[in-house]
């Protein structure tokens, strides 16, 4: 049952409010570093960084891998079954007052409904994110987990994390495996994801045996994103695969090899997708120690939709 004396509680009106949740990255091979008191009775999320595991979450069983995001509701138990030695996961929990204050729209009400109803959801709440979406959330989690965070700033960041994670989760659902696509849409998606220098959408439509206007309309309808946005998302993913730690290629070189026609175009798409500019990426990477002469390549994830702009 929930802790009777939780260490982190919202204190409206006080000069120094306590933290309204918890963020932690677990050790490799373990479920997470969270204690029972820090997650039990609270809405929480898990974002898998590496390895694999099977999680028993209430009546649901999730088989997770890198970039899996799943939710645990207050009345659910969560247990990792035989995690792999390299399994690593971020955990964030949110106290009920914060959830009620933040989740006020119809789109987010599902996050507070199970708790208020005293039960747990019947459907699974586990999806696979893209590399870019995972990176966005990891940057927020790392920032919140940094030592010395002021509680008021932490709570503001935690509120934003809750909304951002739910948004990424919902977007991931637009490309569920097994969705039936028109052959022309499936071919266009395959070409856009494998040919980063493909610029002419009219030529793409002809290759797929369709008119540009018809294909654009059906692509957006079935994929939930425009062809331009879909192409740019994969260019960003390819950029990170090429750039790695910045020792082999600089940002401009990686951007051009990823398929962007100009640095200005890359800059616009990068900022729209990640929420900060390439210069900030360079600054963050300069503060990290090199991974060695042969760092592991970034794992390429399957197609997903997003709101990148050209």
Backbone as CSV, one residue per row, in Angstrom:
resi,resn,N_x,N_y,N_z,CA_x,CA_y,CA_z,C_x,C_y,C_z
1,UNK,0.833,-1.184,0.000,0.000,0.000,0.000,0.870,1.236,0.000
2,UNK,0.348,2.405,-0.394,1.184,3.604,-0.462,1.812,3.941,0.872
3,UNK,3.002,4.569,0.778,3.707,4.983,1.980,2.872,5.975,2.774
4,UNK,2.894,5.863,4.091,2.150,6.790,4.948,2.929,8.059,5.216
5,UNK,4.202,8.043,4.877,5.029,9.231,5.119,5.966,9.438,3.954
6,UNK,5.427,9.771,2.755,6.287,9.932,1.577,7.258,11.066,1.759
7,UNK,8.502,10.917,1.263,9.520,11.941,1.458,9.337,13.148,0.564
8,UNK,8.542,13.019,-0.526,8.401,14.106,-1.477,6.923,14.426,-1.610
9,UNK,6.521,15.612,-1.221,5.113,15.978,-1.241,4.955,17.433,-1.617
10,UNK,3.979,17.719,-2.448,3.703,19.100,-2.795,3.279,19.870,-1.557
11,UNK,3.787,21.098,-1.427,3.444,21.940,-0.290,3.032,23.306,-0.790
12,UNK,1.805,23.428,-1.321,1.377,24.720,-1.864,1.456,25.807,-0.813
13,UNK,1.970,26.953,-1.234,2.013,28.101,-0.348,3.229,28.171,0.540
14,UNK,4.021,27.113,0.609,5.203,27.156,1.468,6.342,27.840,0.741
15,UNK,7.306,28.330,1.506,8.426,29.020,0.898,9.313,28.099,0.101
16,UNK,9.409,26.837,0.475,10.281,25.887,-0.201,9.501,24.587,-0.408
17,UNK,8.739,24.457,-1.496,7.960,23.237,-1.700,8.871,22.027,-1.864
18,UNK,8.402,20.900,-1.371,9.160,19.663,-1.526,8.977,19.139,-2.932
19,UNK,9.846,18.245,-3.339,9.770,17.677,-4.668,8.512,16.829,-4.813
20,UNK,7.896,16.942,-5.979,6.613,16.279,-6.226,6.781,14.995,-7.029
21,UNK,7.938,14.392,-6.946,8.174,13.164,-7.677,9.606,12.717,-7.549
22,UNK,9.995,11.842,-8.448,11.281,11.169,-8.317,11.799,10.821,-9.713
23,UNK,13.101,11.021,-9.949,13.732,10.660,-11.225,15.038,9.952,-10.930
24,UNK,15.246,8.806,-11.559,16.473,8.056,-11.289,16.776,7.111,-12.445
25,UNK,18.054,6.929,-12.752,18.482,5.931,-13.728,18.993,4.717,-12.991
26,UNK,18.405,3.559,-13.279,18.781,2.341,-12.584,20.117,1.789,-13.030
27,UNK,20.677,0.931,-12.199,21.932,0.282,-12.533,21.700,-0.783,-13.597
28,UNK,22.740,-1.092,-14.347,22.621,-2.126,-15.368,22.299,-3.466,-14.725
29,UNK,21.384,-4.191,-15.355,21.016,-5.507,-14.863,19.957,-5.483,-13.787
30,UNK,19.483,-4.287,-13.419,18.458,-4.184,-12.381,17.253,-3.466,-12.948
31,UNK,16.105,-3.584,-12.254,14.902,-2.920,-12.736,15.103,-1.425,-12.723
32,UNK,15.540,-0.877,-11.621,15.784,0.555,-11.471,16.254,0.774,-10.052
33,UNK,16.753,1.988,-9.775,17.215,2.282,-8.440,16.129,2.807,-7.528
34,UNK,14.888,2.839,-8.005,13.814,3.393,-7.198,13.465,2.468,-6.051
35,UNK,13.185,3.032,-4.894,12.719,2.241,-3.768,11.216,2.070,-3.864
36,UNK,10.708,1.110,-3.124,9.268,0.853,-3.112,8.509,2.107,-2.713
37,UNK,9.046,2.844,-1.769,8.367,4.033,-1.266,8.302,5.134,-2.311
38,UNK,9.295,5.187,-3.194,9.383,6.283,-4.158,8.478,6.106,-5.368
39,UNK,7.985,4.906,-5.616,7.135,4.679,-6.785,5.777,4.089,-6.447
40,UNK,5.649,3.379,-5.347,4.386,2.740,-5.029,3.300,3.778,-4.766
41,UNK,2.137,3.569,-5.358,1.031,4.483,-5.158,1.114,5.743,-5.991
42,UNK,2.051,5.808,-6.924,2.208,6.977,-7.784,2.187,6.558,-9.247
43,UNK,1.762,7.458,-10.096,1.944,7.272,-11.529,3.438,7.328,-11.820
44,UNK,3.930,6.414,-12.637,5.353,6.431,-12.979,5.549,5.961,-14.411
45,UNK,6.696,6.311,-14.967,7.068,5.852,-16.306,8.431,5.186,-16.245
46,UNK,8.655,4.285,-17.177,9.961,3.659,-17.372,10.356,3.834,-18.829
47,UNK,11.578,4.288,-19.053,12.129,4.444,-20.394,13.395,3.595,-20.480
48,UNK,13.364,2.581,-21.315,14.469,1.630,-21.402,15.590,2.211,-22.251
49,UNK,16.811,2.179,-21.709,17.989,2.677,-22.419,18.736,1.566,-23.141
50,UNK,18.860,0.413,-22.505,19.627,-0.672,-23.102,19.144,-1.997,-22.535
51,UNK,19.531,-3.068,-23.221,19.182,-4.395,-22.745,17.718,-4.733,-22.955
52,UNK,17.302,-5.827,-22.329,15.928,-6.284,-22.461,15.451,-6.847,-21.138
53,UNK,14.154,-6.966,-21.014,13.553,-7.532,-19.801,12.083,-7.772,-20.078
54,UNK,11.485,-8.554,-19.224,10.036,-8.717,-19.211,9.529,-8.110,-17.915
55,UNK,8.563,-7.230,-18.020,7.984,-6.577,-16.846,6.555,-7.063,-16.643
56,UNK,6.258,-7.433,-15.423,4.889,-7.728,-15.033,4.334,-6.466,-14.387
57,UNK,3.394,-5.814,-15.062,2.804,-4.571,-14.581,1.316,-4.816,-14.384
58,UNK,0.925,-5.001,-13.145,-0.450,-5.373,-12.876,-0.783,-6.661,-13.600
59,UNK,-1.834,-6.642,-14.405,-2.222,-7.830,-15.163,-1.538,-7.892,-16.525
60,UNK,-0.746,-6.863,-16.864,-0.084,-6.803,-18.162,1.349,-7.315,-18.074
61,UNK,1.824,-7.892,-19.159,3.229,-8.323,-19.242,3.849,-7.677,-20.471
62,UNK,4.953,-6.918,-20.244,5.605,-6.184,-21.318,6.991,-6.774,-21.582
63,UNK,7.290,-7.028,-22.848,8.635,-7.435,-23.264,9.307,-6.182,-23.838
64,UNK,10.290,-5.646,-23.129,10.836,-4.340,-23.481,12.246,-4.453,-24.029
65,UNK,12.629,-3.433,-24.781,13.943,-3.322,-25.395,14.301,-1.843,-25.422
66,UNK,15.505,-1.463,-25.898,15.860,-0.048,-25.920,14.812,0.813,-26.620
67,UNK,14.476,1.933,-26.005,13.479,2.901,-26.475,12.047,2.504,-26.141
68,UNK,11.845,1.426,-25.382,10.497,1.114,-24.908,10.117,2.098,-23.804
69,UNK,8.911,2.630,-23.887,8.367,3.505,-22.850,7.076,2.882,-22.349
70,UNK,6.987,2.648,-21.032,5.738,2.134,-20.497,5.389,2.846,-19.195
71,UNK,4.096,2.807,-18.879,3.537,3.526,-17.738,3.055,2.544,-16.687
72,UNK,3.249,2.927,-15.437,2.753,2.140,-14.304,1.818,3.042,-13.512
73,UNK,0.582,2.609,-13.342,-0.408,3.427,-12.650,-0.382,3.148,-11.150
74,UNK,-0.914,4.076,-10.354,-0.740,3.994,-8.887,-1.163,2.675,-8.263
75,UNK,-2.190,2.027,-8.796,-2.670,0.791,-8.189,-2.079,-0.461,-8.823
76,UNK,-1.066,-0.282,-9.659,-0.406,-1.419,-10.291,0.912,-1.729,-9.592
77,UNK,1.260,-2.992,-9.566,2.592,-3.401,-9.148,3.464,-3.522,-10.388
78,UNK,4.762,-3.432,-10.204,5.694,-3.515,-11.333,6.898,-4.345,-10.913
79,UNK,7.161,-5.397,-11.685,8.279,-6.284,-11.362,9.029,-6.649,-12.628
80,UNK,10.352,-6.489,-12.606,11.191,-6.873,-13.744,11.543,-8.348,-13.615
81,UNK,11.257,-9.119,-14.654,11.531,-10.551,-14.654,12.749,-10.838,-15.506
82,UNK,13.808,-11.294,-14.878,15.043,-11.684,-15.540,15.567,-10.623,-16.513
83,UNK,15.902,-9.430,-16.027,16.496,-8.426,-16.920,17.859,-8.879,-17.412
84,UNK,18.208,-8.508,-18.622,19.517,-8.852,-19.161,20.599,-8.086,-18.409
85,UNK,21.843,-8.567,-18.445,22.917,-7.894,-17.703,23.129,-6.442,-18.097
86,UNK,22.795,-6.098,-19.335,22.993,-4.719,-19.791,21.710,-3.896,-19.728
87,UNK,20.700,-4.419,-19.057,19.422,-3.692,-18.981,19.576,-2.442,-18.122
88,UNK,19.167,-1.305,-18.679,19.272,-0.021,-17.991,18.020,0.786,-18.301
89,UNK,17.457,1.426,-17.291,16.167,2.079,-17.466,16.073,3.330,-16.611
90,UNK,15.452,4.362,-17.172,15.110,5.552,-16.414,13.740,5.363,-15.776
91,UNK,13.600,5.850,-14.551,12.320,5.811,-13.854,11.977,7.225,-13.395
92,UNK,10.738,7.620,-13.621,10.237,8.888,-13.097,8.867,8.642,-12.499
93,UNK,8.643,9.146,-11.295,7.337,9.007,-10.658,6.762,10.381,-10.373
94,UNK,5.437,10.443,-10.313,4.728,11.713,-10.184,3.660,11.588,-9.096
95,UNK,3.711,12.486,-8.122,2.711,12.442,-7.069,1.349,12.865,-7.597
96,UNK,0.306,12.371,-6.939,-1.064,12.593,-7.396,-1.422,14.073,-7.544
97,UNK,-1.067,14.958,-6.593,-1.421,16.369,-6.783,-0.822,16.976,-8.044
98,UNK,0.407,16.591,-8.380,1.016,17.105,-9.609,0.281,16.588,-10.828
99,UNK,-0.048,15.299,-10.836,-0.763,14.716,-11.972,-2.112,15.402,-12.166
100,UNK,-2.834,15.622,-11.077,-4.151,16.261,-11.174,-4.044,17.697,-11.655
101,UNK,-2.977,18.373,-11.259,-2.809,19.770,-11.664,-2.392,19.892,-13.121
102,UNK,-1.599,18.934,-13.615,-1.048,19.023,-14.960,-1.969,18.389,-16.002
103,UNK,-2.570,17.278,-15.664,-3.364,16.518,-16.645,-4.809,16.999,-16.621
104,UNK,-5.057,18.134,-17.282,-6.377,18.775,-17.220,-7.110,18.717,-18.561
105,UNK,-6.485,18.176,-19.601,-7.135,18.090,-20.901,-7.676,16.680,-21.111
106,UNK,-8.512,16.548,-22.111,-9.065,15.242,-22.419,-7.969,14.270,-22.840
107,UNK,-6.951,14.777,-23.545,-5.875,13.921,-24.028,-5.046,13.335,-22.894
108,UNK,-4.920,14.064,-21.780,-4.089,13.593,-20.667,-4.899,13.034,-19.510
109,UNK,-6.217,13.107,-19.584,-7.047,12.678,-18.454,-6.874,11.200,-18.128
110,UNK,-6.464,10.399,-19.128,-6.291,8.974,-18.883,-5.211,8.707,-17.831
111,UNK,-4.273,9.637,-17.668,-3.201,9.437,-16.695,-3.687,9.552,-15.267
112,UNK,-4.776,10.260,-15.042,-5.297,10.409,-13.681,-6.567,9.603,-13.437
113,UNK,-7.224,9.156,-14.490,-8.490,8.428,-14.329,-8.350,7.125,-13.549
114,UNK,-7.362,6.242,-13.869,-7.280,4.988,-13.117,-7.105,5.198,-11.624
115,UNK,-6.325,6.211,-11.250,-6.090,6.452,-9.827,-7.370,6.928,-9.148
116,UNK,-8.081,7.847,-9.798,-9.284,8.376,-9.190,-10.381,7.329,-9.142
117,UNK,-10.356,6.379,-10.077,-11.371,5.333,-10.105,-11.036,4.181,-9.175
118,UNK,-9.829,4.210,-8.621,-9.429,3.171,-7.679,-9.069,1.844,-8.319
119,UNK,-8.821,1.850,-9.624,-8.473,0.613,-10.302,-7.266,0.793,-11.183
120,UNK,-7.123,-0.138,-12.159,-6.021,-0.036,-13.099,-6.573,-0.209,-14.508
121,UNK,-5.867,0.340,-15.503,-6.385,0.265,-16.875,-6.402,-1.169,-17.390
122,UNK,-7.319,-1.443,-18.288,-7.426,-2.780,-18.855,-6.481,-2.979,-20.034
123,UNK,-6.160,-1.901,-20.747,-5.323,-2.021,-21.934,-3.852,-1.826,-21.575
124,UNK,-2.933,-2.319,-22.415,-1.501,-2.116,-22.159,-1.096,-0.679,-22.412
125,UNK,-0.075,-0.231,-21.694,0.465,1.118,-21.853,1.971,1.022,-22.071
126,UNK,2.364,0.393,-23.164,3.781,0.230,-23.510,3.921,0.379,-25.017
127,UNK,4.827,1.279,-25.442,5.066,1.506,-26.860,6.547,1.729,-27.121
128,UNK,6.902,1.673,-28.375,8.288,1.831,-28.803,8.483,3.221,-29.402
129,UNK,9.412,3.995,-28.835,9.690,5.335,-29.341,10.755,5.294,-30.434
130,UNK,10.896,6.402,-31.133,11.999,6.539,-32.073,13.251,6.987,-31.314
131,UNK,14.360,6.952,-32.030,15.619,7.385,-31.425,15.560,8.853,-31.014
132,UNK,14.977,9.679,-31.874,14.916,11.109,-31.590,14.015,11.374,-30.384
133,UNK,12.858,10.719,-30.338,11.952,10.902,-29.204,12.612,10.442,-27.910
134,UNK,13.310,9.321,-27.956,14.004,8.811,-26.768,15.053,9.804,-26.309
135,UNK,15.783,10.387,-27.257,16.834,11.333,-26.909,16.260,12.574,-26.249
136,UNK,15.131,13.039,-26.752,14.498,14.212,-26.146,14.150,13.947,-24.688
137,UNK,13.558,12.789,-24.411,13.156,12.480,-23.039,14.370,12.241,-22.140
138,UNK,15.393,11.586,-22.676,16.593,11.321,-21.870,17.254,12.628,-21.437
139,UNK,17.304,13.605,-22.325,17.887,14.898,-21.961,17.113,15.545,-20.820
140,UNK,15.795,15.444,-20.838,14.993,15.992,-19.742,15.225,15.224,-18.453
141,UNK,15.295,13.906,-18.544,15.518,13.074,-17.351,16.888,13.354,-16.746
142,UNK,17.895,13.471,-17.580,19.232,13.771,-17.083,19.271,15.122,-16.377
143,UNK,18.570,16.097,-16.943,18.537,17.424,-16.339,17.851,17.378,-14.974
144,UNK,16.753,16.656,-14.870,16.034,16.569,-13.598,16.811,15.789,-12.548
145,UNK,17.604,14.814,-12.995,18.357,13.984,-12.049,19.650,14.634,-11.582
146,UNK,20.017,15.759,-12.154,21.254,16.442,-11.765,21.174,16.858,-10.296
147,UNK,22.252,16.723,-9.550,22.221,17.084,-8.133,22.055,18.581,-7.922
148,UNK,21.447,18.918,-6.810,21.315,20.316,-6.429,20.181,21.052,-7.085
149,UNK,19.246,20.341,-7.708,18.125,21.012,-8.339,17.197,21.618,-7.290
150,UNK,16.852,22.887,-7.492,15.899,23.553,-6.603,14.540,22.853,-6.722
151,UNK,13.860,22.549,-5.589,12.581,21.819,-5.661,11.550,22.481,-6.560
152,UNK,11.469,23.798,-6.532,10.474,24.471,-7.356,10.786,24.291,-8.838
153,UNK,12.054,24.402,-9.206,12.455,24.174,-10.589,12.272,22.709,-10.965
154,UNK,12.591,21.833,-10.031,12.415,20.398,-10.280,10.953,20.081,-10.571
155,UNK,10.044,20.624,-9.793,8.627,20.347,-9.982,8.125,20.889,-11.323
156,UNK,8.632,22.058,-11.723,8.252,22.612,-13.021,8.752,21.706,-14.147
157,UNK,9.999,21.254,-14.027,10.553,20.354,-15.033,9.850,19.010,-15.048
158,UNK,9.466,18.531,-13.871,8.766,17.251,-13.784,7.389,17.340,-14.451
159,UNK,6.716,18.466,-14.288,5.420,18.670,-14.937,5.579,18.635,-16.456
160,UNK,6.612,19.312,-16.949,6.852,19.321,-18.390,7.211,17.925,-18.882
161,UNK,8.016,17.193,-18.107,8.388,15.827,-18.486,7.141,14.954,-18.624
162,UNK,6.213,15.072,-17.694,4.998,14.272,-17.741,4.232,14.506,-19.038
163,UNK,4.057,15.775,-19.399,3.329,16.089,-20.630,4.120,15.676,-21.873
164,UNK,5.425,15.916,-21.855,6.255,15.569,-23.011,6.295,14.062,-23.234
165,UNK,6.444,13.298,-22.152,6.499,11.838,-22.273,5.178,11.282,-22.790
166,UNK,4.065,11.836,-22.308,2.765,11.367,-22.787,2.574,11.724,-24.256
167,UNK,3.055,12.888,-24.678,2.963,13.281,-26.072,3.780,12.345,-26.961
168,UNK,5.010,12.032,-26.541,5.844,11.109,-27.309,5.193,9.725,-27.363
169,UNK,4.600,9.307,-26.264,3.932,8.005,-26.213,2.770,7.959,-27.200
170,UNK,1.971,9.016,-27.226,0.832,9.045,-28.145,1.279,9.054,-29.600
171,UNK,2.321,9.812,-29.919,2.819,9.857,-31.290,3.358,8.501,-31.722
172,UNK,3.968,7.769,-30.791,4.514,6.457,-31.128,3.421,5.513,-31.581
173,UNK,2.183,5.747,-31.132,1.092,4.868,-31.485,0.612,5.024,-32.908
174,UNK,1.079,6.062,-33.609,0.605,6.300,-34.962,1.164,5.310,-35.967
175,UNK,2.238,4.607,-35.591,2.824,3.631,-36.503,2.937,2.285,-35.802
176,UNK,1.832,1.774,-35.328,1.834,0.477,-34.680,2.220,-0.613,-35.683
177,UNK,3.044,-1.593,-35.256,3.382,-2.695,-36.158,2.120,-3.407,-36.637
178,UNK,2.126,-3.789,-37.903,0.997,-4.518,-38.427,-0.087,-3.640,-39.012
179,UNK,0.079,-2.333,-38.951,-0.915,-1.458,-39.556,-0.907,-1.660,-41.067
180,UNK,-2.095,-1.759,-41.662,-2.207,-2.024,-43.085,-2.055,-0.722,-43.864
181,UNK,-1.018,-0.654,-44.686,-0.739,0.537,-45.469,-0.980,0.250,-46.948
182,UNK,-1.388,1.288,-47.675,-1.490,1.170,-49.115,-0.089,0.888,-49.670
183,UNK,0.050,0.020,-50.675,1.389,-0.305,-51.210,2.191,0.926,-51.608
184,UNK,1.543,1.949,-52.174,2.266,3.160,-52.565,2.800,3.894,-51.338
185,UNK,2.016,3.929,-50.259,2.465,4.579,-49.017,3.615,3.785,-48.405
186,UNK,3.484,2.472,-48.384,4.551,1.639,-47.824,5.848,1.808,-48.601
187,UNK,5.752,1.887,-49.939,6.955,2.065,-50.755,7.566,3.437,-50.526
188,UNK,6.708,4.469,-50.432,7.216,5.817,-50.190,7.918,5.897,-48.844
189,UNK,7.344,5.296,-47.837,7.959,5.316,-46.505,9.310,4.612,-46.528
190,UNK,9.374,3.494,-47.254,10.639,2.758,-47.330,11.709,3.579,-48.035
191,UNK,11.351,4.237,-49.139,12.321,5.043,-49.876,12.761,6.262,-49.073
192,UNK,11.829,6.919,-48.405,12.172,8.106,-47.611,13.089,7.758,-46.442
193,UNK,12.949,6.572,-45.889,13.768,6.190,-44.735,15.123,5.625,-45.128
194,UNK,15.253,5.166,-46.384,16.513,4.540,-46.804,17.328,5.387,-47.768
195,UNK,16.717,6.433,-48.351,17.426,7.293,-49.288,17.387,8.732,-48.767
196,UNK,18.327,9.093,-47.900,18.274,10.394,-47.226,18.405,11.580,-48.172
197,UNK,19.009,11.385,-49.350,19.198,12.504,-50.281,18.019,12.701,-51.223
198,UNK,16.951,11.953,-51.015,15.773,12.066,-51.871,15.066,13.384,-51.584
199,UNK,15.074,14.286,-52.559,14.499,15.621,-52.368,13.200,15.821,-53.142
200,UNK,13.089,15.239,-54.301,11.940,15.485,-55.164,10.785,14.566,-54.775
201,UNK,9.764,15.144,-54.150,8.598,14.353,-53.783,7.766,14.009,-55.017
202,UNK,7.835,14.843,-56.047,7.140,14.525,-57.297,7.735,13.278,-57.938
203,UNK,9.081,13.203,-57.942,9.749,12.023,-58.480,9.429,10.799,-57.624
204,UNK,9.365,10.989,-56.301,9.010,9.891,-55.407,7.625,9.360,-55.748
205,UNK,6.676,10.268,-55.989,5.313,9.851,-56.314,5.278,9.062,-57.619
206,UNK,6.023,9.510,-58.613,6.068,8.781,-59.887,6.658,7.389,-59.697
207,UNK,7.698,7.299,-58.869,8.307,6.003,-58.586,7.317,5.056,-57.918
208,UNK,6.440,5.626,-57.121,5.437,4.821,-56.411,4.176,4.603,-57.243
209,UNK,4.148,5.134,-58.476,3.015,4.951,-59.345,1.795,5.743,-58.952
210,UNK,1.988,6.957,-58.455,0.861,7.770,-58.000,1.145,9.229,-58.298
211,UNK,0.105,10.039,-58.230,0.300,11.479,-58.363,0.799,12.040,-57.036
212,UNK,1.492,13.166,-57.103,2.068,13.757,-55.890,0.976,14.168,-54.907
213,UNK,-0.095,14.770,-55.390,-1.144,15.237,-54.484,-1.872,14.080,-53.816
214,UNK,-2.161,13.023,-54.597,-2.855,11.863,-54.030,-1.990,11.152,-53.003
215,UNK,-0.716,10.942,-53.339,0.181,10.244,-52.420,0.396,11.052,-51.150
216,UNK,0.557,12.363,-51.301,0.761,13.210,-50.116,-0.433,13.128,-49.185
217,UNK,-1.625,13.174,-49.750,-2.832,13.138,-48.934,-2.984,11.785,-48.234
218,UNK,-2.787,10.673,-48.963,-2.940,9.343,-48.379,-1.819,9.053,-47.383
219,UNK,-0.613,9.513,-47.680,0.516,9.308,-46.766,0.216,9.954,-45.421
220,UNK,-0.235,11.187,-45.427,-0.551,11.874,-44.177,-1.700,11.177,-43.447
221,UNK,-2.676,10.716,-44.188,-3.831,10.062,-43.577,-3.426,8.762,-42.886
222,UNK,-2.585,7.950,-43.548,-2.240,6.645,-42.992,-1.067,6.701,-42.016
223,UNK,-0.149,7.628,-42.230,1.041,7.687,-41.388,0.926,8.721,-40.281
224,UNK,-0.025,9.649,-40.428,-0.199,10.663,-39.397,0.811,11.783,-39.457
225,UNK,1.555,11.878,-40.543,2.593,12.889,-40.691,2.831,13.088,-42.175
226,UNK,3.275,14.287,-42.576,3.530,14.539,-43.985,4.790,13.817,-44.446
227,UNK,4.944,13.683,-45.775,6.136,13.034,-46.309,7.389,13.843,-45.993
228,UNK,7.282,15.163,-46.022,8.428,16.010,-45.697,8.854,15.796,-44.250
229,UNK,7.884,15.798,-43.344,8.211,15.593,-41.930,8.785,14.196,-41.690
230,UNK,8.228,13.209,-42.365,8.720,11.837,-42.219,10.164,11.733,-42.699
231,UNK,10.447,12.327,-43.860,11.810,12.320,-44.390,12.777,13.036,-43.450
232,UNK,12.366,14.199,-42.927,13.249,14.951,-42.043,13.510,14.221,-40.739
233,UNK,12.505,13.508,-40.228,12.737,12.717,-39.021,13.840,11.691,-39.239
234,UNK,13.818,11.019,-40.371,14.845,10.017,-40.636,16.200,10.659,-40.915
235,UNK,16.192,11.851,-41.477,17.463,12.549,-41.650,18.087,12.893,-40.294
236,UNK,17.268,13.298,-39.338,17.782,13.591,-37.998,18.329,12.324,-37.357
237,UNK,17.612,11.226,-37.490,18.101,9.967,-36.924,19.438,9.568,-37.576
238,UNK,19.523,9.751,-38.898,20.778,9.415,-39.578,21.894,10.370,-39.141
239,UNK,21.573,11.626,-38.891,22.577,12.574,-38.408,23.221,12.061,-37.119
240,UNK,22.396,11.598,-36.174,22.949,11.116,-34.907,23.771,9.847,-35.097
241,UNK,23.378,8.999,-36.042,24.173,7.815,-36.332,25.548,8.204,-36.873
242,UNK,25.603,9.252,-37.702,26.861,9.691,-38.300,27.709,10.506,-37.330
243,UNK,27.057,11.369,-36.576,27.794,12.304,-35.722,28.417,11.605,-34.517
244,UNK,27.689,10.693,-33.926,28.164,9.965,-32.736,28.656,10.948,-31.697
245,UNK,29.965,10.924,-31.412,30.519,11.812,-30.384,31.235,13.018,-30.993
246,UNK,31.161,13.200,-32.305,31.756,14.362,-32.947,33.221,14.217,-33.292
247,UNK,33.816,13.050,-33.087,35.247,12.891,-33.349,35.527,12.455,-34.787
248,UNK,34.542,11.819,-35.449,34.748,11.383,-36.828,34.286,12.444,-37.812
249,UNK,33.113,13.004,-37.562,32.556,14.061,-38.403,32.106,15.208,-37.518
250,UNK,32.255,16.442,-38.022,31.693,17.558,-37.269,30.200,17.670,-37.596
251,UNK,29.529,18.607,-36.949,28.077,18.713,-37.100,27.677,18.995,-38.548
252,UNK,28.376,19.924,-39.200,28.026,20.283,-40.576,28.224,19.108,-41.522
253,UNK,29.341,18.413,-41.398,29.600,17.261,-42.252,28.540,16.178,-42.066
254,UNK,28.212,15.892,-40.807,27.206,14.861,-40.530,25.844,15.278,-41.067
255,UNK,25.525,16.567,-40.983,24.231,17.052,-41.464,24.103,16.855,-42.974
256,UNK,25.157,17.194,-43.722,25.105,17.034,-45.177,25.062,15.559,-45.568
257,UNK,25.828,14.717,-44.882,25.806,13.289,-45.193,24.464,12.673,-44.830
258,UNK,23.766,13.256,-43.872,22.451,12.752,-43.479,21.377,13.092,-44.501
259,UNK,21.699,13.980,-45.453,20.760,14.287,-46.518,20.223,15.692,-46.537
260,UNK,20.598,16.526,-45.570,20.112,17.904,-45.558,20.801,18.694,-46.666
261,UNK,20.011,19.547,-47.349,20.549,20.295,-48.466,21.339,21.518,-48.074
262,UNK,21.145,22.018,-46.862,21.871,23.186,-46.382,21.925,23.146,-44.860
263,UNK,22.879,23.897,-44.295,22.966,23.950,-42.844,21.751,24.663,-42.262
264,UNK,21.229,25.653,-42.967,20.050,26.373,-42.474,18.854,25.434,-42.357
265,UNK,18.682,24.577,-43.352,17.580,23.607,-43.301,17.776,22.650,-42.131
266,UNK,18.992,22.143,-41.974,19.299,21.253,-40.857,19.027,21.923,-39.519
267,UNK,19.445,23.172,-39.391,19.269,23.902,-38.136,17.784,24.027,-37.790
268,UNK,16.950,24.351,-38.775,15.508,24.500,-38.531,14.886,23.183,-38.081
269,UNK,15.212,22.110,-38.781,14.627,20.810,-38.451,15.133,20.318,-37.103
270,UNK,16.418,20.498,-36.845,17.011,20.052,-35.594,16.346,20.746,-34.405
271,UNK,16.221,22.064,-34.476,15.621,22.821,-33.370,14.157,22.443,-33.180
272,UNK,13.439,22.270,-34.276,12.029,21.898,-34.181,11.861,20.522,-33.556
273,UNK,12.760,19.609,-33.884,12.644,18.233,-33.424,13.076,18.055,-31.977
274,UNK,14.209,18.665,-31.603,14.771,18.419,-30.285,14.532,19.550,-29.296
275,UNK,14.135,20.721,-29.783,13.847,21.813,-28.869,15.049,22.675,-28.535
276,UNK,16.202,22.392,-29.126,17.385,23.227,-28.943,18.224,23.132,-30.209
277,UNK,19.182,24.048,-30.355,19.950,24.125,-31.584,21.182,23.243,-31.605
278,UNK,21.799,23.074,-32.774,23.017,22.268,-32.889,24.160,22.771,-32.011
279,UNK,24.230,24.081,-31.775,25.301,24.604,-30.928,25.197,24.057,-29.518
280,UNK,23.965,23.875,-29.025,23.778,23.310,-27.693,24.217,21.849,-27.654
281,UNK,23.956,21.119,-28.745,24.435,19.739,-28.820,25.960,19.707,-28.734
282,UNK,26.622,20.610,-29.461,28.091,20.668,-29.427,28.593,20.976,-28.013
283,UNK,27.891,21.896,-27.337,28.308,22.246,-25.978,28.158,21.057,-25.032
284,UNK,27.045,20.347,-25.140,26.818,19.204,-24.260,27.811,18.094,-24.526
285,UNK,28.074,17.838,-25.812,29.028,16.783,-26.146,30.437,17.134,-25.699
286,UNK,30.792,18.422,-25.711,32.139,18.822,-25.304,32.378,18.595,-23.821
287,UNK,31.290,18.480,-23.046,31.406,18.249,-21.604,31.444,16.775,-21.258
288,UNK,31.244,15.900,-22.267,31.249,14.460,-22.038,32.604,13.887,-22.410
289,UNK,33.131,12.917,-21.638,34.389,12.271,-22.009,34.195,11.417,-23.242
290,UNK,35.208,11.319,-24.122,35.089,10.474,-25.318,34.891,9.023,-24.935
291,UNK,34.167,8.286,-25.778,33.880,6.885,-25.494,35.001,5.962,-25.956
292,UNK,36.046,6.504,-26.555,37.120,5.668,-27.046,37.268,5.828,-28.547
293,UNK,38.271,5.172,-29.131,38.518,5.352,-30.563,37.434,4.746,-31.436
294,UNK,36.682,3.750,-30.917,35.657,3.091,-31.715,34.352,3.015,-30.933
295,UNK,33.679,4.148,-30.754,32.438,4.117,-30.006,31.381,3.298,-30.718
296,UNK,30.482,2.721,-29.938,29.424,1.898,-30.521,28.490,2.764,-31.349
297,UNK,28.048,2.264,-32.497,27.139,3.052,-33.326,25.791,3.207,-32.660
298,UNK,25.120,4.288,-32.996,23.791,4.517,-32.466,22.838,3.510,-33.074
299,UNK,21.979,2.904,-32.267,21.047,1.915,-32.760,19.982,2.597,-33.609
300,UNK,19.723,2.047,-34.787,18.691,2.601,-35.659,17.350,1.990,-35.301
301,UNK,16.347,2.808,-35.066,15.034,2.330,-34.709,14.126,2.329,-35.919
302,UNK,12.987,1.646,-35.796,12.049,1.556,-36.898,11.325,2.860,-37.108
303,UNK,10.632,2.962,-38.237,9.969,4.191,-38.645,8.986,4.672,-37.596
304,UNK,8.880,5.989,-37.480,7.847,6.567,-36.616,7.548,7.962,-37.096
305,UNK,6.409,8.459,-36.755,6.019,9.799,-37.179,6.423,10.823,-36.158
306,UNK,6.535,12.077,-36.586,6.904,13.141,-35.681,6.528,14.453,-36.300
307,UNK,6.718,15.536,-35.514,6.318,16.858,-35.988,7.518,17.691,-36.363
308,UNK,8.487,17.129,-37.113,9.612,17.907,-37.612,9.145,18.746,-38.786
309,UNK,9.760,19.871,-38.986,9.425,20.712,-40.130,10.631,20.842,-41.031
310,UNK,10.353,21.096,-42.266,11.491,21.173,-43.195,12.338,22.379,-42.911
